[in-house]
Amino acid sequence: MKTLNLTTASFRASLTRFELKTCFYLVLAASLFVLSGCASADKAPPAELQAAEQAISKAEQAQVTRYSSIELNNARTEISAARVAVLEKNIPQARRLALQAQLSAELALANAELMKATAVNQDMQRSIEVLQQEAQRNISGVKL
């Protein structure tokens, strides 16, 4: 039975070329994996920017500018600032600004829907009042 000699010279000598290549590729793959993890942390926050852009687009399609243009303008300003923060590699600020832009666009959409619903409600109230007046006229005009 052979005893194991753990010196580096004997270790290298006992490895075949195939084993050396395999070890090299394993170390290389592990290094690339670690480096790719570090590199992805510095990338732009695509999910936050994409969500904000979708919210702004949805608000624009709903013609929010008629009802709440201030909030939509705020959203546009915030998404622009988020893009600048990405260019400056300030990812935490970019994420925060993108989230603010998304929330501003959603607020604009909610305000527009509220104003639309209020207008519909007022129209219905006027219609009810007209119907009540018609009913009163008919009742008072009927002789028993």
C-alpha positions in Angstrom: 0.0 0.0 0.0 1.3 3.4 -1.0 1.3 6.3 1.4 0.2 9.7 0.3 2.8 12.4 0.1 1.1 15.8 0.1 3.9 18.0 -1.1 3.1 20.2 -4.1 5.9 18.8 -6.2 4.6 15.2 -5.8 1.0 16.4 -6.3 1.9 18.1 -9.7 3.8 15.1 -10.8 1.0 12.8 -10.0 -1.6 14.7 -12.1 -1.9 13.9 -15.7 -2.3 16.4 -18.5 -6.0 15.7 -18.7 -6.4 16.3 -14.9 -4.5 19.6 -15.2 -6.7 20.8 -18.0 -9.8 19.9 -16.1 -8.6 21.7 -13.0 -7.7 24.8 -15.1 -11.1 24.9 -16.7 -12.9 24.4 -13.4 -10.9 27.3 -11.9 -11.5 29.4 -15.0 -15.3 28.7 -14.9 -15.5 29.5 -11.2 -13.6 32.8 -11.7 -15.9 33.8 -14.6 -18.9 32.9 -12.5 -17.7 35.1 -9.7 -16.8 38.0 -12.0 -20.1 37.8 -13.8 -21.9 38.1 -10.5 -19.9 41.2 -9.7 -20.5 42.7 -13.1 -24.3 42.2 -13.0 -24.5 44.2 -9.7 -23.3 47.3 -11.6 -25.7 47.0 -14.5 -28.7 49.2 -14.9 -31.9 48.3 -13.1 -33.8 47.1 -16.1 -36.8 45.8 -14.3 -37.4 49.1 -12.5 -36.8 51.2 -15.6 -39.0 49.0 -17.7 -41.8 49.0 -15.2 -41.7 52.8 -15.0 -41.6 53.2 -18.8 -44.6 50.8 -19.1 -46.5 52.8 -16.5 -45.8 56.1 -18.3 -46.8 54.6 -21.6 -50.1 53.3 -20.1 -50.8 56.7 -18.7 -50.1 58.3 -22.0 -52.4 55.9 -23.8 -55.2 56.7 -21.4 -54.9 60.3 -22.3 -54.0 61.3 -18.8 -52.7 64.7 -19.9 -56.2 66.1 -20.1 -56.8 65.3 -16.4 -53.5 65.2 -14.5 -50.6 66.4 -16.6 -48.5 67.5 -13.5 -48.1 63.9 -12.2 -47.3 62.6 -15.7 -44.7 65.3 -16.2 -43.2 64.4 -12.8 -43.0 60.8 -14.0 -41.2 61.8 -17.2 -38.8 64.0 -15.3 -38.1 61.2 -12.8 -37.5 58.5 -15.5 -35.1 60.9 -17.2 -33.2 61.4 -14.0 -33.1 57.6 -13.5 -31.5 57.2 -16.9 -28.9 59.9 -16.0 -28.2 58.0 -12.7 -27.7 54.8 -14.7 -25.2 56.6 -16.9 -23.4 57.9 -13.8 -23.4 54.3 -12.4 -25.5 55.4 -9.4 -27.7 52.3 -9.4 -29.4 52.8 -6.0 -30.5 56.3 -7.1 -31.6 55.0 -10.5 -33.7 52.3 -8.9 -35.3 54.9 -6.5 -36.0 57.4 -9.3 -37.4 54.7 -11.6 -39.7 53.5 -8.8 -40.8 57.2 -8.2 -41.5 57.6 -11.9 -43.6 54.4 -11.9 -45.6 55.6 -8.9 -46.0 59.1 -10.4 -47.4 57.6 -13.6 -49.7 55.3 -11.7 -50.9 58.3 -9.6 -51.5 60.3 -12.8 -53.5 57.4 -14.2 -55.5 57.0 -11.0 -56.3 60.7 -10.8 -57.4 60.7 -14.4 -59.7 57.7 -13.8 -61.1 59.5 -10.7 -61.8 62.6 -12.7 -63.4 60.6 -15.5 -65.5 58.8 -13.0 -66.5 62.0 -11.2 -67.5 63.5 -14.6 -69.7 60.4 -15.4 -71.2 60.7 -11.9 -72.0 64.3 -12.4 -73.7 63.5 -15.7 -75.7 60.8 -14.1 -76.7 63.1 -11.3 -77.9 65.7 -13.9 -79.8 63.0 -15.7 -81.5 61.9 -12.5 -82.5 65.5 -11.7 -84.0 66.0 -15.2 -85.9 62.7 -14.8 -87.2 63.8 -11.4 -88.3 67.1 -12.8 -90.1 65.4 -15.7 -91.7 63.0 -13.2 -92.9 66.0 -11.1 -94.3 67.7 -14.1 -96.2 64.6 -15.2 -97.5 64.0 -11.7 -98.6 67.6 -11.3 -100.2 67.7 -14.7 -102.3 64.6 -14.1 -105.7 65.3 -12.8 -107.5 62.8 -10.7 
